[in-house]
Amino acid sequence: MRTLVDYVRGVRHPEAFHGRGVRRGYFEGWYIKLVSADRSQRWAVIPGVFRGLADAGGERDEAFVQVLDGLSGRSWYHRFDPTDFEAASDRFDVRVGGNTFGPSGVTLDLPQLRGSIRYTTDLDPWPVTLREPGIMGWYGLVPFMECFHGIVSFGHGLTGELSVEGETRSFDGGRGYIEKDWGKAFPAGYVWMASNHIDAPDGSDTGASLIGSVAIIPWLGGSFRGFIVGLKHGGRLHRWTTYTRARERRLEIDDTHVRWSIEGRDGLLELEAERVRGGLLHAPLRTAMHQRVEETLDARITLRHRDASGRTLLEGTAHAAGLEVFGDTDRLLGL
């Protein structure tokens, strides 16, 4: 059983492991994105653990490392015994078999990827304060939430080499990104997008980073549409969230695009994401990890951020973008 001390520590450290003492109906995973300087290598590596609702034998329990090749859309799911998983509950420090992940870099020992990548700059997390304990705001304090989310780093520099299916590839001068999820299961319907490769109209790199998600949130016997968007540029994190009472002007989802605009105290943000084919990743249901979520690292997102007076603060196109559109989107749009 998870103790009060474990719960409080988890609120203070979204990047750390939250599953200590939880034996059934739980998952936790870290999404680690590695992009080379020329963007020709785009990989997502997702270590984690799943504890199902099986009988006492625990045959549905497993540790894992998922791999997504963002250019080709190929994906792999590597299962490990749960005993091969270790993680600290007060910091970002994860091991799955011979694969390690921490604040200074990653070491990979997988059929597709082998080698070490070091981080050349500090991780840049979503701030954790008493008033706003991470990206979820006060919702992150509610213990019965179905799924929790954390931003471990909006962006950081990379150096090192990986053997990519036997071929050496350099990540010197590249850029990384890290986020995570934990809880009982993924939402029944959601849209997620993220990129820290946002180019201005003239093609120059803005150095900005975007993370956005909108999902069906179970709540007290019902549900609502909740959203979180963070856009970091010019040394400031701009927020549009349900808990800050931002308002969606538009959310449209069709076979080719997601069009989304949100207005709040940080102005108006307009997003248009182009949907492209991706690879299938495993996602947690209550009973097992199912291969069901199509994700790409090759999406393009056009964005425009304007202040209350209508002045454009940032305009550009996000490349090498992660994008997932999953589940009951009709219900999501209807909430």
N, C-alpha and C positions, 0 to 999 in steps of 0.2 A: 504494500500500500504506500502511496505517495504521501509524505509527511508535509506539514505546514512549512517547515524549513525548506524542503525541496521546492514547494510551490513559490515561496517568496524569492528564493534564489533564481528560479526560472524566469520570473518576471524581470528581475534585474539583468539577466543574461539570456536574451533571446537566442544568441548564437550557440549556446551550450546545449547539452543533452537534457531533455525534460522527462525522459521515460523511466527514471530510476524508481523502482518499486512498483511499476505498472506491469502486470503479467498478461493481461488479455485485452483485446480490442484496442490496439494502439499501433501507431506508425510514427516514424520520424525520418526525415531525409534532408540532406544538404545538396543544393543545386550549385555546382561549381562550373563556371563557364571559362574556357580558355580560348583566346583568339590571338593568332599571330599578328605581327605588325602589318603585314600586307593583306590580312584578312583571308588568306588562302586556306588557313587551318582554323576551323571553328568547331570546337568540341564542348559538349556538356558531359560532365561526370557527376553521377548522383549516388553517393554512398548513403546507406540507411539501414533501418531495422523494421521488421513487421512482426507484430504479435497478434495472432488471429483469435477468433472465438471458438476454436476447436476444443476438444475434450482435454483432459489433464495430460494426455500424451504430448500435446503441443506440436503435432505434425505440421501445422500450418505456420509455425514460427520460422522466420528466416532472416538472415542478414543479406545484404545485396550491394552490388555496385552496378548501376546502369551506365551505359555509354551511348551517346548520340553523336554521329558524324553530321554536323550541321550543313555541310555542302551536299552530300549524297543522300541524306535522309535515312541512311542505315542506322540500326540500333541493335544493341545487345544487352541482355540481362544476365548478370552473373550471380548465381545463388551461392551463399555461404552458410555454414552452420551458425546458429545464433551465438554460439560461444566464440566465434571469430570476430565478433563486434565488441569494441570498447569505445567509450566516449566519456569525456569529463563533463560534470554537471555544473561547473562554474567558469568554463571557458570553451573556446572552439578548439577541440582536440579530439579527432576521430580516427579510429583504425578499423579497417575491415580486411582481415587476412593480411596480406603483405602491402596493402594500400593505406597510406596515411595522409591526413588532411589537417592543416592547422593554420595559424595566423602568419606563418613565414613561408608556406608553400605546400606542395603536394608531391608525394612519391607514388607512382603507379606501377603495378605489376599485373597487367592484364594482357590477354592475347592481342588486343588491338593497340594498346598504349603502354609503353614501358619507359620509365625514366623519371626525372625530377624536374619540377618547375619551382623556381623561387620567386617570391614577391619582392619587387624592388621598391615599393612604397607601402606605407601602412594601410591596413584595411580601413574602409570609410563607411561605417555602419549608419543606419537610421538612428538618430539620437534617442537615448533612453533617459527620461526624466521622471520625476514624481508625477507631473501632470500628464505626461504622454510617454508611457512605458513602451516605446517602440512604434512600429508602423501601425499596429492595431489600435492605438490609443487606449481608452478605458475599456474597450472590448477585450483587450489582452488580459484584463484582471478577472474576467468572468470564467469560472472553472468549467462550466458546462458547454462551452463553445465546441462545435463539431471539429473545426480545423483552425489552427493558429498559424501565423505567418511571421517571418522575421527577415530583415535585410542585414546580412553580415557585412557586405561591402558593395557600395555603389560602383566602385571601380578602383583598380590598383594595377601597377605595372608588373610585367612578367619578364623573366629571363630563364634561359635553360633550353634543353633539347628533349624531345620525346622521340622514341622509336615508334612511328606510326605504321603499323602492319609491316614492320621490318625496314622501313625507310626513315632515315633521320630527318627530323624537321625542327627548325629553330623557332623558338618563341621569344627571342630577344626583342625587346621593345614592344611586345604585345600588351594586351589588356585583359584583365580578368574581372569577374563579377561573381558574387556569392549571395544566395538567399536560402531560405529553408522553410519547411512546413512540418507540423506535428499535430497529433490529435487522434481522433477516432476514424475519420475517413475524409476523402476529398468531397467538395460540394457536389450536389446532384447536377448542377449546371453552372458553367462559369466561362469567362474570357480572361486570359492572362497575357500580358505583353511586357517585354523588357528589352532595353538596348542601352549600351553606353558607347555606341559608335554613331553619333549624330552629327551629320555634316550640314553646314550652312548652304544656302543656294549657290554660293560660288565654289563649293566643293571643299572648303576648309573644315577641319575638325573643330567643333564647338567645345569639346571637352565635357559636354552635358551627359546626363544619365537619366533614363526614364524607367519607371516601374509602374504598372497599372493593372488592376484586377477588379472585376465585378462578378458577383456570385450570388447564388441562392443561399441565404443564411437561415438555418432553422432557429426558431426563437419562441420559447414559451408555448409550445404546441402549434405554432404557426410558422411563418417564414417571411422574410423581407429581402429586397435586393440591396445588398451592401456593396460599397465600392471603396477602393483605396488607390490613389494616384500620387506618386511623388516624382517631381521633375527637378533635378539638381543642376543649376547652372549659375554662373557668375558668383560662385562662392556661397550660394543660398539654396536651401531646400524649400521648394514651393509645394504645398499640400492641397489636395482636393479629396476629402474623405467624408464618409457618412457621419462620423463623430464630430467633424468640424462644421456640419450642416451645409456643406457644399451641395449644389443642385445640378442634376443631370439635365441638360437641355435636349440632348439627343442620344439615343443608343439604337443603332441599326446593325443587324447581322444578316448577311446573305452569303451565298456560296463563294463570293470572290472578295468581299471586304467586310471589315468592321469599322463603322463610323460612330464616333463618340465625341461628345463635347460636354464639358463640365464647367460650371461657374461657381466661384467662391471668393473668399477673402483675398486670395492671391490672383484674382483675375479670371480670365476665360482661357481654357485650354481646349483646342480642337485637334482631334486625332483621326487619322484614316489609315488603317492597317490593311495591307494587301495580303490575302490568304494564299499560301502556296502549300504544295504537298510536303509532308514531313515524315518523320519516323514514328513508329508506335512505341510509346513508353508504358511501363507498368505503373499503375496507380492503386492506392489502397482503397478497397471496399471493407466492409465490416468483417468479411470472412476470409478474404485472400487478396493477394496482389494480382490484379487482372491487367492483361495487355489491352489497353483500351484508349489511351490518350494519344492523339496525333500531335506531334510537336515539331516545329521547324526552328532552325537558326538562320533562315534565309529570307525572313519576311522583311518588308519595307514598310515603315510607318512615317507618314508625313505629319508634321505637327506645327502648330502655331500657338504661341503663348502671348496673350495681350493683357495689359493691365486694365484697371477700371475705366481709364480714360480712352481706351482703344489703341493705345500705343503698343506696337509690337516689341516684345522683349526678347523673344527667340523664335526663329523660324528655321526649319530644316527638315532633313530626311534621316530617319534612323535606319541604319543598315545592320546586317548580321544580327537581326532582331529575333528574339524568341517570341513565339506566338502559339497559344493553345486556345481552341474554341471547342468546348466539350459539353456533352450532356443535353439536358432539356432546355435548350435555348428559347423555345417558345414560352415555357413557363417563366424563365428568367426575364424575358422581355415583357411578360404580362404582369409582373409584380409591381 
